[in-house]
């Protein structure tokens, strides 16, 4: 172990000599000075040469720079040096000031050689303990930084994977909500706009031997879970187009699948519509979705089909109402998600909120119902966008079909 180097600052020659004999016998390297100014110069020089003293043993009363002034100068210079002060207990104010300045220990006069050795050993032991503690803190910090860097790398990898999954989900959702607008047994037109990249609104249509089936659904949320549910709804609807099960049976099967296989519970509303062109009948089944609007061409009237049912995806014990009624050529069905009647804008002057509501949608439809079906949907959609000041607040879906 390297020999400890102690600086003794003491103007009393007899005291200086006595301390030197005691500490030399303990094997310490010593430097002695007789005033505080020289002591500070020695400390500065050792600090600059990177050969710092291990301990300062200083008296209080010294010429040019006393002990207190010496310690303050060391502190102002930003030098970290263990200090033992030789003093008496008579001056309590001085002791308080020394404690405030961070003095490590005191050597009261008169003292025995063992007292000196014990004080010095105790200070060095405290310094070593503090050093070991700091080294442990540093080692712990290095380990924490290493572990943190490893965790960050793991998060980056996971985020990259999640980002790819999200990108794929966005592509899948766009494929789900964008399908051809012609080639079906009935003329159709629609507009759909998700609030974010992923949404919960869904619409689909498939031809059958007698006519066609249509489903509209609204999954709560605008995230990957909502997209996951729309994929499930799409797959079940495609299968039902093949098997042609009744709407109530279809909803019971879909509800069971949403409960069993859903990543988390999500409320789903939906309407299932079956058009029979042989009997010219329309069958509608509701799962708590906003009521569709029916346009009676003969009487030139719009009205909602009042039909009830339970939400999908939350409860196992559910029931759904079915309504069947006659239809006629040129009649129209208008389906929509709740983002349409709930659309709103805020008046900039009064701060009042104005919602579109079903009445507003009726007014837009009544004004454009005479147009071809694709123009009607496009016109109504533009009016809704203007009403919201082009500030969408939810997924929006508007779909219409016409009886041929």
C-alpha positions in Angstrom: 0.0 0.0 0.0 1.3 3.5 -0.9 2.7 5.5 2.1 0.2 8.2 3.3 1.5 11.7 3.0 0.5 14.1 5.8 0.9 17.9 5.7 1.5 19.4 9.2 0.7 23.1 9.6 1.9 24.2 13.0 3.8 27.4 14.0 4.8 26.0 17.5 8.1 24.3 16.8 7.9 22.1 19.8 4.4 20.9 18.8 5.5 20.5 15.2 8.5 18.3 16.3 6.4 16.2 18.7 3.8 15.5 16.0 6.5 14.6 13.4 8.1 12.1 15.8 4.8 10.5 16.6 3.6 10.2 12.9 7.0 9.2 11.5 7.1 6.2 13.9 3.7 5.2 12.4 5.3 5.2 8.9 3.7 8.3 7.4 5.5 10.6 5.0 5.5 14.1 6.4 5.7 17.7 5.2 5.8 20.5 7.8 5.1 24.2 7.5 4.9 27.0 10.0 2.1 29.2 8.7 -1.2 28.9 6.9 -0.2 30.8 3.7 2.7 28.4 3.0 0.4 25.4 3.8 -2.1 26.6 1.2 0.6 27.1 -1.4 1.9 23.6 -0.7 -1.7 22.2 -1.1 -2.3 24.1 -4.3 1.0 22.8 -5.8 0.3 19.2 -4.8 -3.2 19.5 -6.3 -1.9 20.9 -9.6 0.8 18.2 -9.8 -1.7 15.4 -9.1 0.3 14.4 -6.0 -2.2 15.4 -3.4 -1.6 15.2 0.3 -3.6 12.5 2.0 -4.3 14.6 5.2 -3.9 18.1 6.6 -3.2 18.4 10.3 -3.4 22.0 11.2 -3.4 24.3 14.1 -5.9 27.2 14.4 -3.6 30.0 15.5 -0.9 30.6 12.8 0.6 33.7 11.2 -0.4 35.2 7.8 -3.3 32.7 7.4 -4.9 31.1 10.4 -6.5 27.6 10.5 -10.0 28.8 9.7 -8.8 30.9 6.8 -6.7 28.0 5.5 -9.7 25.7 5.5 -12.0 28.3 3.8 -9.3 28.8 1.1 -9.1 25.1 0.5 -12.9 24.9 0.2 -13.1 27.8 -2.2 -10.4 26.2 -4.4 -12.6 23.1 -4.7 -9.9 20.9 -3.2 -11.2 17.8 -1.4 -8.7 17.1 1.5 -9.3 15.4 4.8 -8.5 17.7 7.7 -7.8 17.3 11.4 -7.7 20.5 13.5 -5.6 20.9 16.6 -7.6 23.0 19.0 -9.0 23.3 22.5 -12.6 23.0 23.6 -12.7 26.4 25.1 -13.8 28.2 21.9 -17.2 26.6 21.0 -18.0 29.0 18.3 -14.8 28.0 16.5 -15.7 24.4 16.7 -19.2 25.1 15.3 -17.6 26.9 12.4 -15.1 24.1 11.8 -18.0 21.5 11.7 -19.8 23.7 9.2 -16.7 23.9 7.0 -16.6 20.1 6.9 -13.6 19.4 9.2 -13.2 15.7 9.6 -12.0 15.6 13.2 -10.4 17.5 16.1 -7.2 16.9 18.2 -7.7 18.6 21.5 -4.7 19.9 23.4 -3.0 18.5 25.4 -2.9 15.1 23.7 -1.0 11.8 24.0 0.8 10.0 21.1 -1.9 7.4 21.0 -4.5 10.1 20.7 -2.8 11.4 17.6 -2.4 8.0 15.9 -6.0 7.0 16.6 -7.4 10.3 15.2 -5.3 9.9 12.0 -6.2 6.2 11.6 -9.9 6.9 12.1 -9.9 9.7 9.5 -8.0 7.5 7.0 -10.5 4.6 7.7 -13.4 7.0 7.2 -11.8 8.2 3.9 -11.3 4.6 2.7 -14.9 3.7 3.7 -16.3 6.7 1.8 -14.0 5.8 -1.2 -15.3 2.2 -1.2 -18.8 3.4 -1.0 -18.3 5.8 -3.9 -16.7 3.1 -5.9 -19.6 0.8 -5.2 -22.0 3.5 -6.2 -20.1 4.0 -9.4 -20.0 0.3 -10.1 -23.7 0.1 -9.4 -24.3 3.0 -11.7 -22.2 1.4 -14.5 -24.3 -1.8 -14.0 -27.5 0.1 -14.0 -26.5 2.0 -17.2 -25.5 -1.3 -18.8 -28.8 -2.9 -17.8 -30.7 0.2 -18.9 -28.9 0.2 -22.3 -29.8 -3.5 -22.7 -33.4 -2.7 -21.8 -33.5 0.2 -24.2 -32.2 -2.1 -26.9 -34.9 -4.6 -26.0 -37.6 -1.9 -26.1 -36.2 -0.7 -29.5 -36.5 -4.2 -30.9 -39.9 -4.7 -29.4 -41.0 -1.3 -30.7 -39.7 -2.2 -34.2 -41.7 -5.4 -34.1 -44.8 -3.6 -32.9 -44.3 -0.9 -35.5 -44.3 -3.6 -38.2 -47.4 -5.3 -36.7 -49.1 -1.9 -36.6 -48.2 -1.1 -40.2 -49.6 -4.5 -41.2 -52.7 -3.9 -39.2 -53.2 -0.5 -40.9 -52.8 -2.1 -44.3 -55.2 -4.9 -43.3 -57.8 -2.4 -42.0 -57.6 -0.3 -45.1 -58.2 -3.5 -47.2 -61.2 -4.3 -45.0 -62.9 -0.9 -45.4 -62.1 -0.4 -49.1 -63.9 -2.7 -51.4 -65.3 -2.4 -54.9 -68.4 -0.2 -55.4 -70.0 -2.0 -58.3 -70.6 -5.5 -59.6 -73.2 -6.4 -57.0 -76.9 -7.3 -57.6 -77.8 -4.0 -56.0 -76.4 -0.5 -56.7 -74.4 0.7 -53.7 -72.3 3.7 -52.6 -70.4 4.5 -49.5 -67.9 6.7 -47.7 -65.8 5.7 -44.8 -63.1 7.6 -42.9 -61.2 6.4 -39.8 -60.3 9.0 -37.2 -56.8 7.5 -37.0 -54.9 5.0 -39.1 -56.9 2.3 -37.4 -60.6 2.4 -36.7 -63.6 0.4 -35.6 -66.1 1.1 -38.4 -66.7 -1.7 -40.8 -69.1 -2.3 -43.8 -69.3 -5.2 -46.2 -71.7 -6.7 -48.8 -71.9 -10.0 -50.6 -74.3 -11.3 -53.2 -76.5 -14.3 -52.6 -78.7 -16.5 -54.8 -81.7 -14.4 -53.9 -80.2 -11.0 -53.4 -77.5 -9.9 -51.1 -76.4 -9.6 -47.4 -74.9 -6.5 -45.8 -73.3 -5.9 -42.5 -72.3 -2.7 -40.8 -70.4 -2.8 -37.5 -68.8 -0.3 -35.1 -66.1 -1.6 -32.8 -65.2 0.8 -29.9 -61.8 2.3 -30.2 -59.3 3.3 -32.8 -56.4 0.9 -32.1 -55.0 -2.5 -33.0 -57.6 -4.3 -30.8 -60.4 -2.6 -32.7 -58.8 -3.7 -36.0 -58.4 -7.2 -34.6 -62.2 -7.3 -34.0 -63.1 -6.0 -37.4 -60.9 -8.8 -39.0 -62.9 -11.3 -36.9 -66.2 -9.8 -38.0 -65.1 -9.8 -41.6 -64.1 -13.5 -41.5 -67.4 -14.5 -39.8 -69.4 -12.5 -42.3 -67.6 -14.2 -45.2 -68.4 -17.6 -43.8 -72.1 -16.6 -43.2 -72.3 -15.5 -46.9 -71.5 -19.1 -47.8 -73.7 -20.8 -45.2 -76.6 -18.2 -45.4 -77.5 -18.6 -41.7 -80.2 -16.2 -40.4 -79.1 -12.9 -39.0 -79.9 -13.8 -35.4 -77.9 -17.0 -35.6 -75.0 -15.2 -37.2 -74.9 -12.6 -34.4 -75.1 -15.4 -31.7 -72.1 -17.1 -33.3 -70.2 -13.8 -33.7 -70.8 -12.8 -30.1 -69.5 -16.1 -28.9 -66.4 -15.7 -31.0 -65.8 -12.2 -29.8 -66.0 -13.3 -26.2 -63.8 -16.4 -26.6 -61.2 -15.1 -29.0 -61.1 -11.3 -28.5 -57.8 -9.9 -27.2 -59.9 -7.8 -24.8 -63.5 -7.0 -24.2 -64.8 -4.5 -26.8 -68.3 -3.3 -27.3 -69.5 -3.9 -30.8 -72.7 -2.6 -32.4 -73.9 -4.0 -35.7 -76.8 -4.3 -38.2 -77.3 -7.4 -40.4 -79.4 -6.8 -43.5 -80.6 -9.4 -46.0 -82.3 -8.4 -49.2 -84.4 -11.0 -51.0 -85.0 -9.9 -54.6 -87.2 -12.9 -55.3 -89.8 -12.0 -52.7 -88.8 -8.3 -52.6 -88.4 -8.4 -48.9 -85.9 -6.9 -46.5 -84.8 -8.6 -43.2 -82.9 -6.5 -40.6 -81.3 -7.8 -37.4 -80.0 -5.3 -34.8 -77.2 -5.5 -32.3 -77.7 -2.1 -30.7 -76.5 -0.3 -33.8 -78.0 3.1 -34.8 -81.3 2.5 -36.6 -81.0 2.5 -40.4 -82.9 5.0 -42.6 -85.3 3.7 -45.2 -86.3 5.7 -48.2 -89.8 4.9 -49.6 -89.6 6.0 -53.2 -93.4 5.6 -53.8 -94.3 8.0 -51.0 -91.1 10.0 -51.2 -90.5 9.6 -47.4 -87.6 8.9 -45.1 -88.1 7.0 -41.9 -86.0 5.0 -39.4 -86.5 1.3 -38.9 -87.2 1.0 -35.2 -85.4 -2.3 -34.1 -83.6 -3.3 -30.9 -80.9 -5.8 -29.8 -78.0 -6.3 -27.4 -74.4 -5.2 -27.8 -71.9 -7.8 -29.1 -68.7 -8.8 -27.4 -69.6 -8.0 -23.7 -72.2 -10.6 -22.5 -72.9 -14.2 -23.3 -76.7 -13.9 -22.7 -77.8 -11.7 -25.7 -80.9 -11.5 -27.9 -81.5 -9.7 -31.2 -84.7 -8.5 -32.8 -85.5 -9.2 -36.5 -87.8 -7.2 -38.7 -89.0 -8.2 -42.1 -91.0 -6.0 -44.5 -91.7 -5.5 -48.2 -89.5 -3.4 -50.4 -90.1 -1.8 -53.8 -87.9 -0.8 -56.8 -85.9 2.4 -56.3 -86.3 2.3 -52.5 -83.1 3.0 -50.7 -81.4 1.9 -47.4 -79.0 4.2 -45.6 -76.7 2.7 -43.0 -74.3 4.7 -40.9 -72.1 4.6 -37.8 -72.7 6.8 -34.7 -69.9 9.1 -35.9 -72.3 10.7 -38.3 -75.2 11.9 -36.0 -72.6 12.6 -33.3 -70.5 14.8 -35.6 -70.2 18.3 -34.2 -68.5 21.7 -34.5 -67.8 24.4 -31.9 -69.0 27.9 -32.6 -65.9 30.2 -32.5 -67.7 33.2 -31.0 -70.0 31.6 -28.4 -68.1 28.4 -27.8 -71.3 26.5 -28.1 -71.3 22.9 -29.4 -73.6 22.1 -32.3 -74.2 18.4 -33.1 -75.5 17.1 -36.4 -78.0 14.6 -34.9 -80.3 12.3 -36.9 -82.5 15.3 -37.9 -79.5 16.9 -39.6 -78.7 13.7 -41.5 -82.4 13.5 -42.5 -82.2 17.0 -43.9 -79.1 16.3 -46.0 -80.6 13.1 -47.3 -84.0 14.7 -48.1 -82.2 17.4 -50.1 -80.2 15.0 -52.2 -82.4 11.8 -52.4 -83.4 12.6 -56.0 -79.7 12.2 -57.1 -78.2 8.9 -58.3 -77.1 6.9 -55.3 -73.4 7.6 -55.6 -74.0 11.3 -56.0 -76.4 11.3 -53.1 -73.8 9.7 -50.8 -71.0 12.0 -52.1 -73.2 15.1 -51.6 -74.3 14.2 -48.0 -70.7 13.4 -47.1 -69.5 16.8 -48.2 -72.3 18.5 -46.2 -71.2 16.5 -43.1 -67.6 17.5 -43.6 -68.6 21.2 -44.0 -70.8 20.9 -40.9 -67.8 19.7 -38.8 -65.5 22.4 -40.2 -63.5 19.5 -41.6 -62.5 18.5 -38.1 -63.4 14.9 -37.7 -63.8 13.7 -34.1 -64.7 10.0 -34.6 -64.7 7.3 -37.2 -67.5 8.0 -39.8 -69.2 5.6 -42.2 -72.1 6.3 -44.6 -73.5 3.5 -46.8 -76.5 3.3 -49.1 -78.0 0.7 -51.4 -80.9 0.9 -53.9 -83.5 -1.8 -54.6 -83.2 -2.5 -58.4 
